[in-house]
Amino acid sequence: MCFAPYISVSTFIVELLLAVYFFLLDSKDKLNRFIALLSLSLGIYQLNEFFICTTTTGLFTRSAFAVTAVLPAMAITYALIMWRKRLKWHLHAMIYLPAVFFVVAFSLPWSFKSAATCQSVFIQYYLHPLLGKFYGLYYLTYLFAAVVLFYFAAANAKSEVEKRLFYLGILGIAMFVVPTYLFLIFLPGFKLQFPSVLCEFALLLAIELCFVAWYKERHKLYYR
């Protein structure tokens, strides 16, 4: 048994408990519900890593990547909800089309050369190189777009209180953007471990979401 499974299952439990906390804090609040869903999604990825390290089936390799495929689109939704921008359902659905494409692609036999392997700390994935390039581009584009949305939201904030909340949103996304750039562009040797390394930053994001929830509750910012 290597080191990674204990880290993954512990992170899953923390993120699951945070998801329950966010939801119970105010289940009628749209932002609370969404950050609960975001925290749960991060936790599900960690649970997949645990099963990758403790089973021999390749199912959890594909499942883990399917979860990560939805996260960039969720970042866009997170920014839109916090900015109180409502899109028509078909426009919002278009945001998730690339995520659907990658989820389907990851389910195909050719998408992975072999099942992921559990290393001393991180999981090593063997994604098809061409698919990996498009996936990296998708991640960078969507996360950058989320940061831009938060920036414009902050620039048009009605109060200093809301502006600080938008900056907290930027901080949360930056926790993913900076590692993404580092691992995909400046540290190519980590590409095979990129999803696993990146999702260890997810715990920091989940903790940062606690500050978001605390801040909005303290200043009575509600999203109905």
C-alpha positions as CSV (number, residue, x, y, z in Angstrom):
1,M,0.0,0.0,0.0
2,C,1.5,3.3,-1.1
3,F,1.1,6.8,0.5
4,A,-1.5,8.1,-2.0
5,P,-4.6,6.1,-1.0
6,Y,-4.6,7.5,2.6
7,I,-4.2,11.0,1.3
8,S,-7.0,10.6,-1.3
9,V,-9.6,9.0,1.1
10,S,-8.8,11.5,3.8
11,T,-9.3,14.4,1.3
12,F,-12.5,12.8,0.1
13,I,-13.9,12.7,3.7
14,V,-12.9,16.3,4.4
15,E,-14.5,17.6,1.1
16,L,-17.6,15.5,1.6
17,L,-18.1,17.0,5.1
18,L,-17.5,20.5,3.7
19,A,-20.1,19.8,1.0
20,V,-22.7,18.9,3.7
21,Y,-21.7,21.9,5.7
22,F,-22.1,24.3,2.7
23,F,-25.5,22.8,1.9
24,L,-26.9,22.8,5.4
25,L,-25.7,26.4,6.0
26,D,-28.5,27.6,3.7
27,S,-29.9,25.1,1.3
28,K,-32.1,27.8,-0.3
29,D,-29.1,29.9,-1.3
30,K,-28.0,29.1,-4.9
31,L,-24.3,29.9,-4.2
32,N,-24.3,27.7,-1.1
33,R,-25.8,24.8,-3.1
34,F,-23.3,25.2,-5.9
35,I,-20.2,25.4,-3.7
36,A,-21.5,22.3,-2.0
37,L,-21.7,20.6,-5.4
38,L,-18.3,21.8,-6.3
39,S,-16.8,20.5,-3.0
40,L,-18.6,17.1,-3.5
41,S,-17.2,16.9,-7.1
42,L,-13.7,17.5,-5.8
43,G,-14.2,14.8,-3.2
44,I,-15.5,12.3,-5.8
45,Y,-12.3,12.7,-7.7
46,Q,-10.3,11.9,-4.6
47,L,-12.5,8.8,-4.0
48,N,-11.7,7.6,-7.6
49,E,-8.0,8.0,-6.8
50,F,-8.4,5.9,-3.7
51,F,-10.0,3.1,-5.8
52,I,-7.3,3.4,-8.5
53,C,-4.7,2.6,-5.9
54,T,-6.7,-0.2,-4.2
55,T,-8.2,-2.0,-7.1
56,T,-7.1,-3.3,-10.5
57,T,-9.9,-2.1,-12.7
58,G,-9.5,0.7,-15.2
59,L,-13.0,2.0,-14.6
60,F,-11.9,4.4,-12.0
61,T,-9.2,5.9,-14.3
62,R,-12.0,6.9,-16.7
63,S,-14.3,8.0,-13.9
64,A,-11.6,10.2,-12.4
65,F,-11.0,12.0,-15.7
66,A,-14.7,12.4,-16.3
67,V,-15.0,14.3,-13.0
68,T,-12.1,16.6,-13.8
69,A,-13.7,17.3,-17.2
70,V,-16.7,19.0,-15.6
71,L,-14.7,21.2,-13.2
72,P,-13.6,24.0,-15.6
73,A,-17.2,24.4,-16.8
74,M,-18.3,24.5,-13.1
75,A,-15.8,27.4,-12.6
76,I,-17.7,29.4,-15.2
77,T,-21.0,28.7,-13.5
78,Y,-19.5,29.6,-10.2
79,A,-18.5,33.0,-11.5
80,L,-21.9,33.6,-13.2
81,I,-23.8,32.7,-10.0
82,M,-21.6,35.0,-7.8
83,W,-22.0,37.8,-10.4
84,R,-25.8,37.2,-10.4
85,K,-25.8,36.7,-14.2
86,R,-28.6,34.5,-15.5
87,L,-28.1,32.9,-18.9
88,K,-30.8,31.1,-20.9
89,W,-30.7,27.4,-20.4
90,H,-29.4,26.6,-23.9
91,L,-26.5,29.2,-23.6
92,H,-25.6,27.7,-20.2
93,A,-25.8,24.2,-21.7
94,M,-23.3,25.2,-24.4
95,I,-20.7,26.0,-21.7
96,Y,-20.8,22.4,-20.8
97,L,-20.6,20.9,-24.3
98,P,-16.7,20.6,-24.2
99,A,-17.1,18.8,-20.8
100,V,-19.6,16.4,-22.3
101,F,-17.3,15.8,-25.3
102,F,-14.4,14.9,-23.0
103,V,-16.5,12.7,-20.7
104,V,-17.6,10.7,-23.8
105,A,-14.0,10.7,-25.1
106,F,-12.6,9.3,-21.9
107,S,-15.1,6.5,-22.0
108,L,-13.7,5.3,-25.4
109,P,-11.1,2.5,-25.5
110,W,-8.4,4.5,-27.3
111,S,-8.4,7.4,-24.8
112,F,-5.9,5.8,-22.4
113,K,-2.9,3.7,-23.3
114,S,-3.4,1.8,-20.0
115,A,-5.0,2.2,-16.6
116,A,-3.6,4.7,-14.2
117,T,-0.9,3.6,-11.8
118,C,-0.5,4.5,-8.2
119,Q,2.9,6.1,-7.4
120,S,4.5,7.0,-4.1
121,V,2.3,10.1,-3.8
122,F,0.5,11.0,-7.0
123,I,-1.4,9.0,-9.6
124,Q,0.2,8.6,-13.0
125,Y,-2.2,8.7,-16.0
126,Y,-1.5,7.5,-19.5
127,L,-3.9,9.6,-21.6
128,H,-3.6,9.6,-25.4
129,P,-1.2,12.5,-26.2
130,L,-3.4,14.2,-28.8
131,L,-6.4,14.1,-26.5
132,G,-4.3,15.3,-23.7
133,K,-3.2,18.4,-25.7
134,F,-6.9,19.3,-26.4
135,Y,-7.8,18.7,-22.8
136,G,-5.0,20.9,-21.5
137,L,-6.2,23.7,-23.9
138,Y,-9.7,23.3,-22.6
139,Y,-8.6,23.6,-19.0
140,L,-6.5,26.7,-19.6
141,T,-9.2,28.4,-21.7
142,Y,-12.0,27.8,-19.3
143,L,-10.1,28.6,-16.1
144,F,-8.8,31.8,-17.7
145,A,-12.4,32.7,-18.8
146,A,-13.6,32.2,-15.2
147,V,-10.9,34.6,-13.9
148,V,-11.9,37.2,-16.5
149,L,-15.6,36.9,-15.5
150,F,-14.6,37.5,-11.8
151,Y,-12.5,40.4,-12.8
152,F,-15.3,42.1,-14.7
153,A,-17.7,41.3,-11.8
154,A,-15.3,43.0,-9.4
155,A,-14.9,46.0,-11.7
156,N,-18.7,46.4,-11.8
157,A,-19.4,45.6,-8.1
158,K,-22.0,47.6,-6.4
159,S,-20.1,47.7,-3.1
160,E,-16.8,47.0,-1.6
161,V,-18.3,44.0,0.2
162,E,-19.2,42.4,-3.1
163,K,-15.9,43.3,-4.7
164,R,-14.0,41.5,-2.0
165,L,-16.2,38.4,-2.5
166,F,-15.3,38.5,-6.2
167,Y,-11.7,38.7,-5.3
168,L,-12.1,35.6,-3.2
169,G,-13.6,33.9,-6.3
170,I,-10.5,34.9,-8.3
171,L,-8.3,33.5,-5.5
172,G,-10.1,30.1,-5.6
173,I,-9.8,29.8,-9.4
174,A,-6.2,31.0,-9.3
175,M,-5.4,27.9,-7.1
176,F,-6.2,25.9,-10.2
177,V,-4.9,28.3,-12.9
178,V,-1.4,28.7,-11.6
179,P,-0.7,25.0,-11.1
180,T,-2.2,24.3,-14.5
181,Y,0.1,26.6,-16.2
182,L,3.1,25.3,-14.3
183,F,2.5,21.7,-14.9
184,L,1.3,21.9,-18.6
185,I,3.8,24.6,-19.8
186,F,6.8,24.9,-17.5
187,L,6.9,21.4,-15.9
188,P,6.1,19.0,-18.8
189,G,7.6,16.1,-16.8
190,F,4.6,16.3,-14.5
191,K,2.0,16.0,-17.4
192,L,1.3,12.3,-16.6
193,Q,0.5,13.2,-13.0
194,F,-1.2,16.6,-13.8
195,P,-4.8,15.7,-12.7
196,S,-3.5,14.1,-9.5
197,V,-1.2,16.9,-8.6
198,L,-3.8,19.5,-9.4
199,C,-6.5,17.9,-7.4
200,E,-4.3,18.0,-4.3
201,F,-4.8,21.8,-4.6
202,A,-8.5,21.0,-4.4
203,L,-8.3,20.8,-0.6
204,L,-7.0,24.3,-0.5
205,L,-9.9,25.4,-2.8
206,A,-12.4,23.6,-0.5
207,I,-11.0,25.5,2.5
208,E,-11.1,28.8,0.5
209,L,-14.8,28.1,-0.2
210,C,-15.3,28.1,3.6
211,F,-14.1,31.7,3.6
212,V,-16.5,32.5,0.8
213,A,-19.4,31.0,2.7
214,W,-18.4,32.7,5.9
215,Y,-17.9,36.1,4.2
216,K,-21.2,36.1,2.4
217,E,-23.1,35.0,5.5
218,R,-21.4,37.6,7.6
219,H,-22.3,40.4,5.2
220,K,-25.8,39.0,4.4
221,L,-25.2,38.4,0.7
222,Y,-27.9,36.0,-0.5
223,Y,-28.3,34.3,-3.9
224,R,-31.9,33.2,-4.5
